[in-house]
Amino acid sequence: MNTLLVASCLSVSLGISAARAADTQSPPSPVTLDQALADALQKNFSLLAEKYNIQIADARIIQARLKPNPLLSFSQIYVNLFGTGVTAQNGAGPTETDARLDWIFERGGKRERRTEVANAAKTVAELNLLNTIRQLRLDVQNAFVDLLTSKSSLALAQENLKSLQGLVEVNEARVNSGDLAPVELNRSRLAALQFQNSVRQAELRVRAASTKLQLLIGRSPSPTFDVAGDLRSDAQDVRLDELSRIAIELRPDLQAAQKDADRARADIGLQTAIAKSDYQVGTQYNAQYSYASGHTMSFFFQVPLPLLNRNQGEIERARRENQQLVARARALTQQIDVEVRTAFEQFQAARQLVATIEQLMLRQARDVRDTTEYSYRRGEASLVEFLDAQRTFNDTVQSYNDARADYARSLYLLEAVTANGVRP
């Protein structure tokens, strides 16, 4: 009994200690962009599924290299199942047992052509994987920017709410002292409630952006997840012609399209080789017994006569497929050129907008807001004037945050359309 009591007390003590340790455990460290990209490359489910295409292509190469199996057959003929007898007089028989082995000799280099097609298909799969990595990197970078931007918007909303709540406290004191009409206090309270709703909406956007980023990097959504870092704002001196050249040279989706056309060209050779008839050579052991017995060998040679089926349809299909893939590669080249131009224009517009807000609007909006708030606290400005200055400041800061986010996205987009940093 005493032993059970001691064990129970010890269990309770350990439980309390574990609970205290859990309460005092620090939250996980914020994730940087580099860490998010590394996690995405290792844990993103879509990317993991895409990687299986490489293993599938390897298996197809193994299969393409295999030679045809020999064919073993066994037969027994002239067996006396109906009781008529097997004699020299009735000419039934004698019973014969045969064992035969056939080999197929492929002609036209079929095995080499199959292997060539399979190797080309693996190259396409590897390039498609690189293109998936390129797109995933851009998605993670944009999601990271979205989360940072939503956190900035939340901080702005919380700052505005704190300012309005302080103003409400001042107005309460002024109403109590008889220096302000109660209706003005109610207006300020209503404005504070509106800013409180803005805070809640900003919190929802933060949670949505956080969930999206966590799913991209292969994590289960957690409320304690956070990121660390600043919006990218480095200056870039880029030229459109240089960007286009790099994109045409490095884009894995374009290389995949070109290699797929090469695979289709190799398939033409394979289908042409399939049109050539294969030789089948066989040997057979014959054993006869009963009234006549003996052991003999037979030899066979077979070749199909290509009079009707010369694989015309598959050869034509491979040719048309090659033409189609060549046309798609050309169309993708033009599409990449358009993507590069669009990304370059977005980059220029975002850079100009950030500079304009920084130089001409941000400081003025803050000064107007601060001056109007000071005047309102002194009773020299109306609440409407203060709220108007506050909203103008909010719109300006939000526009600035959005412009910085667009500029960061444009930098990442430039890297994505040119495939810089994609190859391992």
TORTORFI-723382 format. One line per 2 residues: number of its first residue (from 1); their letters; for each residue x negated, y negated, z of C-alpha. Coordinates in nm, 3 decimals, always signed. Each point is the difference from the previous one (the first is absolute). Layout:
N
NUM) a) X Y Z  ... $
END
This chain:
424
1) mn) +0.000 +0.000 +0.000  -0.280 -0.240 +0.090 $
3) tl) -0.174 +0.087 -0.324  +0.310 -0.086 -0.203 $
5) lv) +0.037 -0.329 +0.187  -0.361 -0.097 -0.067 $
7) as) +0.036 +0.092 -0.367  +0.318 -0.208 -0.031 $
9) cl) -0.163 -0.302 +0.160  -0.302 +0.037 -0.222 $
11) sv) +0.221 +0.020 -0.308  +0.190 -0.314 +0.098 $
13) sl) -0.327 -0.180 +0.069  -0.141 +0.096 -0.337 $
15) gi) +0.321 -0.109 -0.171  -0.011 -0.340 +0.168 $
17) sa) -0.367 -0.040 -0.093  +0.074 +0.090 -0.363 $
19) ar) +0.289 -0.247 -0.011  -0.220 -0.277 +0.140 $
21) aa) -0.272 +0.085 -0.250  +0.255 -0.020 -0.283 $
23) dt) +0.125 -0.336 +0.127  -0.350 -0.142 +0.022 $
25) qs) -0.112 +0.146 -0.333  -0.094 -0.273 -0.239 $
27) pp) +0.182 -0.023 -0.333  -0.178 +0.131 -0.311 $
29) sp) -0.250 -0.228 -0.164  +0.127 -0.211 -0.290 $
31) vt) -0.072 +0.141 -0.344  -0.214 -0.192 -0.246 $
33) ld) +0.055 +0.004 -0.375  -0.301 +0.224 -0.055 $
35) qa) +0.133 +0.248 +0.255  +0.344 -0.008 -0.161 $
37) la) -0.148 +0.072 -0.342  -0.209 +0.285 +0.140 $
39) da) +0.305 +0.153 +0.170  +0.205 -0.033 -0.317 $
41) lq) -0.263 +0.185 -0.205  -0.002 +0.284 +0.253 $
43) kn) +0.363 +0.022 +0.116  +0.234 -0.147 -0.261 $
45) fs) +0.237 +0.280 -0.097  +0.040 -0.104 -0.363 $
47) ll) -0.376 -0.011 -0.044  -0.041 +0.338 +0.167 $
49) ae) +0.254 +0.145 -0.241  -0.182 -0.157 -0.295 $
51) ky) -0.326 +0.163 +0.108  +0.151 +0.345 -0.052 $
53) ni) +0.002 -0.072 -0.374  -0.380 +0.036 +0.004 $
55) qi) +0.022 +0.345 +0.154  +0.275 +0.096 -0.244 $
57) ad) -0.224 -0.109 -0.288  -0.288 +0.208 +0.142 $
59) ar) +0.227 +0.304 +0.008  +0.096 -0.058 -0.364 $
61) ii) -0.368 -0.016 -0.095  -0.056 +0.336 +0.167 $
63) qa) +0.294 +0.144 -0.191  -0.116 -0.147 -0.330 $
65) rl) -0.339 +0.168 +0.032  +0.142 +0.348 +0.044 $
67) kp) -0.017 +0.256 -0.278  +0.295 +0.222 -0.097 $
69) np) +0.043 +0.318 +0.202  -0.053 +0.338 -0.169 $
71) ll) +0.313 +0.209 -0.047  +0.015 +0.356 +0.134 $
73) sf) +0.279 +0.228 -0.118  +0.084 +0.365 +0.066 $
75) sq) +0.237 +0.225 -0.192  +0.106 +0.364 -0.021 $
77) iy) +0.183 +0.120 -0.312  +0.161 +0.322 -0.126 $
79) vn) +0.092 +0.108 +0.351  +0.227 +0.307 +0.014 $
81) lf) +0.285 -0.144 +0.208  +0.288 +0.176 -0.178 $
83) gt) -0.133 +0.361 +0.009  -0.036 +0.052 -0.375 $
85) gv) -0.358 +0.104 +0.047  -0.321 -0.139 -0.141 $
87) ta) -0.138 +0.257 -0.248  -0.180 +0.015 -0.327 $
89) qn) +0.310 +0.161 -0.156  +0.244 -0.283 +0.073 $
91) ga) -0.263 -0.271 -0.049  +0.111 -0.182 +0.315 $
93) gp) -0.306 -0.144 +0.151  -0.246 +0.067 +0.130 $
95) te) +0.042 -0.224 +0.306  -0.240 -0.292 -0.010 $
97) td) -0.129 -0.231 +0.272  -0.154 -0.335 -0.103 $
99) ar) -0.191 -0.268 +0.194  -0.067 -0.322 -0.188 $
101) ld) -0.198 -0.317 +0.073  +0.032 -0.320 -0.208 $
103) wi) -0.207 -0.319 +0.000  +0.105 -0.339 -0.135 $
105) fe) -0.271 -0.209 -0.169  +0.107 -0.366 -0.014 $
107) rg) -0.095 -0.188 -0.313  -0.033 -0.369 -0.077 $
109) gk) -0.160 -0.091 +0.333  +0.328 +0.018 +0.191 $
111) re) -0.168 +0.039 +0.337  -0.230 -0.296 -0.059 $
113) rr) +0.290 -0.214 -0.123  +0.213 +0.092 +0.303 $
115) te) -0.284 -0.093 +0.231  -0.050 -0.330 -0.181 $
117) va) +0.368 -0.089 +0.039  -0.003 +0.099 +0.369 $
119) na) -0.313 -0.207 +0.070  +0.155 -0.300 -0.172 $
121) ak) +0.317 +0.044 +0.207  -0.209 -0.001 +0.319 $
123) tv) -0.168 -0.324 -0.107  +0.343 -0.155 -0.053 $
125) ae) +0.109 +0.119 +0.346  -0.310 -0.155 +0.161 $
127) ln) +0.061 -0.332 -0.174  +0.367 +0.006 +0.098 $
129) ll) -0.111 +0.051 +0.360  -0.226 -0.305 -0.025 $
131) nt) +0.290 -0.199 -0.139  +0.220 +0.111 +0.290 $
133) ir) -0.275 -0.115 +0.236  -0.010 -0.335 -0.181 $
135) ql) +0.374 -0.048 +0.043  -0.005 +0.121 +0.360 $
137) rl) -0.276 -0.243 +0.092  +0.203 -0.288 -0.141 $
139) dv) +0.314 +0.116 +0.185  -0.189 +0.020 +0.331 $
141) qn) -0.163 -0.338 -0.054  +0.334 -0.164 -0.081 $
143) af) +0.166 +0.168 +0.299  -0.283 -0.122 +0.222 $
145) vd) +0.047 -0.353 -0.133  +0.377 +0.027 +0.055 $
147) ll) -0.053 +0.100 +0.363  -0.247 -0.281 +0.066 $
149) ts) +0.235 -0.249 -0.164  +0.302 +0.119 +0.195 $
151) ks) -0.201 -0.026 +0.322  -0.091 -0.360 -0.091 $
153) sl) +0.365 -0.075 -0.066  +0.092 +0.151 +0.337 $
155) al) -0.264 -0.209 +0.175  +0.135 -0.312 -0.170 $
157) aq) +0.357 +0.083 +0.102  -0.108 +0.066 +0.359 $
159) en) -0.188 -0.329 +0.008  +0.308 -0.184 -0.126 $
161) lk) +0.222 +0.174 +0.255  -0.237 -0.089 +0.282 $
163) sl) -0.001 -0.361 -0.114  +0.381 -0.012 -0.013 $
165) qg) +0.033 +0.168 +0.338  -0.230 -0.263 +0.150 $
167) lv) +0.213 -0.264 -0.165  +0.314 +0.151 +0.153 $
169) ev) -0.158 -0.017 +0.344  -0.083 -0.366 -0.054 $
171) ne) +0.355 -0.069 -0.116  +0.143 +0.177 +0.305 $
173) ar) -0.205 -0.227 +0.221  +0.113 -0.305 -0.198 $
175) vn) +0.366 +0.104 +0.024  -0.034 +0.052 +0.376 $
177) sg) -0.150 -0.346 +0.030  +0.277 -0.150 -0.214 $
179) dl) -0.243 -0.102 -0.273  +0.146 +0.229 -0.269 $
181) ap) +0.348 +0.100 -0.109  +0.095 +0.366 +0.063 $
183) ve) +0.088 +0.043 -0.367  -0.364 -0.063 -0.088 $
185) ln) -0.102 +0.275 +0.241  +0.243 +0.240 -0.164 $
187) rs) -0.141 -0.084 -0.342  -0.353 +0.075 +0.116 $
189) rl) +0.117 +0.328 +0.156  +0.170 +0.096 -0.327 $
191) aa) -0.319 -0.079 -0.190  -0.197 +0.217 +0.243 $
193) lq) +0.243 +0.288 -0.056  -0.048 -0.035 -0.374 $
195) fq) -0.377 +0.018 +0.043  +0.049 +0.302 +0.226 $
197) ns) +0.182 +0.174 -0.285  -0.291 -0.090 -0.225 $
199) vr) -0.234 +0.172 +0.245  +0.210 +0.317 -0.006 $
201) qa) +0.008 +0.005 -0.378  -0.378 -0.049 -0.007 $
203) el) -0.041 +0.291 +0.243  +0.207 +0.223 -0.231 $
205) rv) -0.222 -0.094 -0.295  -0.309 +0.084 +0.206 $
207) ra) +0.137 +0.343 +0.090  +0.099 +0.070 -0.362 $
209) as) -0.344 -0.100 -0.130  -0.168 +0.205 +0.273 $
211) tk) +0.206 +0.310 -0.083  -0.077 -0.032 -0.371 $
213) lq) -0.374 -0.026 +0.063  -0.002 +0.294 +0.242 $
215) ll) +0.179 +0.222 -0.252  -0.250 -0.095 -0.271 $
217) ig) -0.296 +0.097 +0.218  +0.162 +0.329 +0.104 $
219) rs) +0.098 -0.090 +0.357  +0.325 +0.050 +0.184 $
221) ps) +0.162 -0.338 +0.077  -0.102 -0.121 +0.344 $
223) pt) +0.111 -0.322 +0.177  -0.352 -0.048 +0.138 $
225) fd) -0.162 -0.006 -0.345  -0.176 -0.325 -0.079 $
227) va) -0.250 -0.138 -0.248  -0.294 -0.231 +0.034 $
229) gd) -0.151 -0.229 -0.259  +0.062 -0.311 -0.201 $
231) lr) +0.149 -0.060 -0.338  -0.261 +0.020 -0.268 $
233) sd) -0.093 -0.346 -0.118  -0.342 +0.035 -0.162 $
235) aq) -0.063 -0.216 -0.304  -0.031 +0.182 -0.330 $
237) dv) -0.158 -0.129 -0.319  +0.147 +0.230 -0.265 $
239) rl) +0.040 -0.021 -0.376  +0.290 +0.152 -0.188 $
241) de) -0.212 +0.156 -0.275  -0.229 +0.164 +0.255 $
243) ls) +0.297 +0.138 +0.195  +0.148 +0.147 -0.317 $
245) ri) -0.328 +0.164 -0.094  -0.041 +0.156 +0.345 $
247) ai) +0.360 +0.124 +0.003  -0.032 +0.168 -0.340 $
249) el) -0.324 +0.159 +0.112  +0.102 +0.121 +0.348 $
251) rp) +0.376 +0.051 +0.013  +0.053 +0.373 +0.080 $
253) dl) +0.351 +0.007 -0.147  -0.135 -0.112 -0.337 $
255) qa) -0.282 +0.253 +0.020  +0.255 +0.268 +0.091 $
257) aq) +0.209 -0.091 -0.304  -0.307 +0.018 -0.225 $
259) kd) -0.112 +0.332 +0.150  +0.352 +0.136 -0.038 $
261) ad) -0.022 -0.080 -0.369  -0.330 +0.190 -0.008 $
263) ra) +0.173 +0.292 +0.172  +0.270 -0.002 -0.267 $
265) ra) -0.270 -0.006 -0.267  -0.160 +0.305 +0.163 $
267) di) +0.344 +0.159 +0.005  +0.014 -0.036 -0.378 $
269) gl) -0.315 +0.212 -0.018  +0.152 +0.252 +0.240 $
271) qt) +0.321 +0.033 -0.198  -0.198 +0.034 -0.322 $
273) ai) -0.205 +0.278 +0.162  +0.318 +0.171 +0.119 $
275) ak) +0.114 +0.014 -0.363  -0.289 +0.237 -0.074 $
277) sd) +0.087 +0.366 +0.050  -0.177 +0.191 +0.274 $
279) yq) -0.150 +0.343 -0.055  +0.116 +0.292 +0.207 $
281) vg) -0.233 +0.299 +0.012  +0.095 +0.323 +0.175 $
283) tq) -0.120 +0.349 +0.069  +0.207 +0.299 +0.102 $
285) yn) -0.075 +0.336 +0.152  +0.227 +0.284 -0.123 $
287) aq) +0.047 +0.332 +0.178  +0.208 +0.281 -0.158 $
289) ys) +0.085 +0.331 +0.164  +0.233 +0.301 -0.028 $
291) ya) -0.046 +0.214 -0.314  -0.239 -0.263 -0.142 $
293) sg) -0.239 -0.183 +0.224  -0.268 -0.256 -0.055 $
295) ht) -0.155 -0.327 +0.116  -0.029 -0.282 -0.252 $
297) ms) -0.045 -0.378 -0.017  +0.191 -0.258 -0.198 $
299) ff) -0.098 -0.356 -0.090  +0.224 -0.298 -0.081 $
301) fq) -0.033 -0.343 -0.144  +0.289 -0.248 -0.007 $
303) vp) +0.034 -0.354 -0.124  +0.324 -0.198 -0.045 $
305) lp) +0.062 -0.128 -0.351  +0.059 -0.378 +0.018 $
307) ll) +0.264 -0.004 -0.270  +0.283 -0.175 +0.187 $
309) nr) -0.123 -0.133 +0.334  -0.321 -0.198 -0.024 $
311) nq) +0.077 -0.213 +0.309  +0.101 -0.286 -0.228 $
313) ge) +0.242 -0.153 +0.252  -0.248 -0.019 +0.289 $
315) ie) -0.273 -0.140 -0.223  +0.232 -0.275 -0.119 $
317) ra) +0.122 -0.061 +0.355  -0.359 -0.045 +0.122 $
319) rr) -0.076 -0.242 -0.282  +0.306 -0.213 +0.074 $
321) en) -0.075 +0.006 +0.370  -0.351 -0.123 -0.068 $
323) qq) +0.137 -0.284 -0.213  +0.250 -0.086 +0.271 $
325) lv) -0.264 -0.013 +0.273  -0.231 -0.212 -0.215 $
327) ar) +0.288 -0.244 -0.050  +0.071 -0.003 +0.374 $
329) ar) -0.363 -0.075 +0.075  +0.011 -0.297 -0.238 $
331) al) +0.323 -0.123 +0.157  -0.153 +0.034 +0.347 $
333) tq) -0.300 -0.203 -0.114  +0.232 -0.285 -0.094 $
335) qi) +0.194 +0.040 +0.324  -0.320 -0.022 +0.204 $
337) dv) -0.093 -0.318 -0.182  +0.338 -0.148 +0.094 $
339) ev) -0.041 +0.114 +0.361  -0.341 -0.163 +0.022 $
341) rt) +0.131 -0.327 -0.144  +0.297 +0.000 +0.236 $
343) af) -0.220 +0.074 +0.302  -0.239 -0.276 -0.103 $
345) eq) +0.284 -0.251 -0.032  +0.139 +0.101 +0.340 $
347) fq) -0.345 -0.042 +0.151  -0.040 -0.350 -0.143 $
349) aa) +0.350 -0.109 +0.104  -0.041 +0.135 +0.354 $
351) rq) -0.340 -0.163 +0.044  +0.133 -0.336 -0.117 $
353) lv) +0.306 +0.020 +0.224  -0.207 +0.079 +0.310 $
355) at) -0.230 -0.294 -0.071  +0.294 -0.236 -0.054 $
357) ie) +0.174 +0.094 +0.326  -0.323 -0.018 +0.198 $
359) ql) -0.106 -0.338 -0.137  +0.330 -0.187 -0.039 $
361) ml) +0.281 +0.153 +0.203  -0.099 +0.198 +0.307 $
363) rq) -0.157 -0.272 +0.213  +0.264 -0.257 -0.093 $
365) ar) +0.285 +0.234 +0.092  -0.159 +0.074 +0.338 $
367) dv) -0.061 -0.369 +0.072  +0.360 -0.086 -0.088 $
369) rd) +0.132 +0.278 +0.222  -0.218 -0.096 +0.297 $
371) tt) +0.078 -0.370 -0.037  +0.372 +0.062 -0.028 $
373) ey) -0.001 +0.229 +0.304  -0.185 -0.262 +0.203 $
375) sy) +0.245 -0.266 -0.109  +0.296 +0.222 +0.082 $
377) rr) -0.130 +0.071 +0.349  -0.027 -0.377 +0.050 $
379) ge) +0.351 -0.050 -0.133  -0.118 -0.185 -0.311 $
381) as) +0.112 +0.267 -0.251  +0.314 +0.206 -0.034 $
383) lv) +0.023 +0.377 +0.030  +0.095 +0.021 -0.366 $
385) ef) -0.320 -0.180 -0.095  -0.207 +0.229 +0.219 $
387) ld) +0.165 +0.318 -0.134  -0.048 -0.122 -0.355 $
389) aq) -0.370 -0.061 +0.066  -0.023 +0.341 +0.168 $
391) rt) +0.160 +0.178 -0.296  -0.223 -0.187 -0.244 $
393) fn) -0.303 +0.110 +0.201  +0.128 +0.358 +0.013 $
395) dt) +0.060 +0.009 -0.375  -0.344 -0.144 -0.067 $
397) vq) -0.180 +0.246 +0.230  +0.204 +0.291 -0.134 $
399) sy) -0.077 -0.106 -0.355  -0.366 -0.021 +0.095 $
401) nd) +0.007 +0.349 +0.152  +0.176 +0.137 -0.306 $
403) ar) -0.248 -0.174 -0.230  -0.295 +0.146 +0.191 $
405) ad) +0.163 +0.342 -0.018  +0.056 -0.037 -0.375 $
407) ya) -0.362 -0.103 -0.044  -0.119 +0.306 +0.195 $
409) rs) +0.228 +0.224 -0.208  -0.132 -0.157 -0.321 $
411) ly) -0.357 +0.082 +0.104  +0.094 +0.361 +0.068 $
413) ll) +0.196 +0.012 -0.325  -0.304 -0.118 -0.196 $
415) ea) -0.196 +0.289 +0.149  +0.281 +0.245 -0.075 $
417) vt) +0.052 -0.096 -0.363  -0.372 +0.026 -0.064 $
419) an) -0.038 +0.318 +0.214  -0.290 -0.150 +0.195 $
421) gv) -0.082 +0.207 +0.308  +0.213 +0.298 -0.107 $
423) rp) -0.265 +0.252 -0.090  -0.161 +0.181 +0.293 $
END
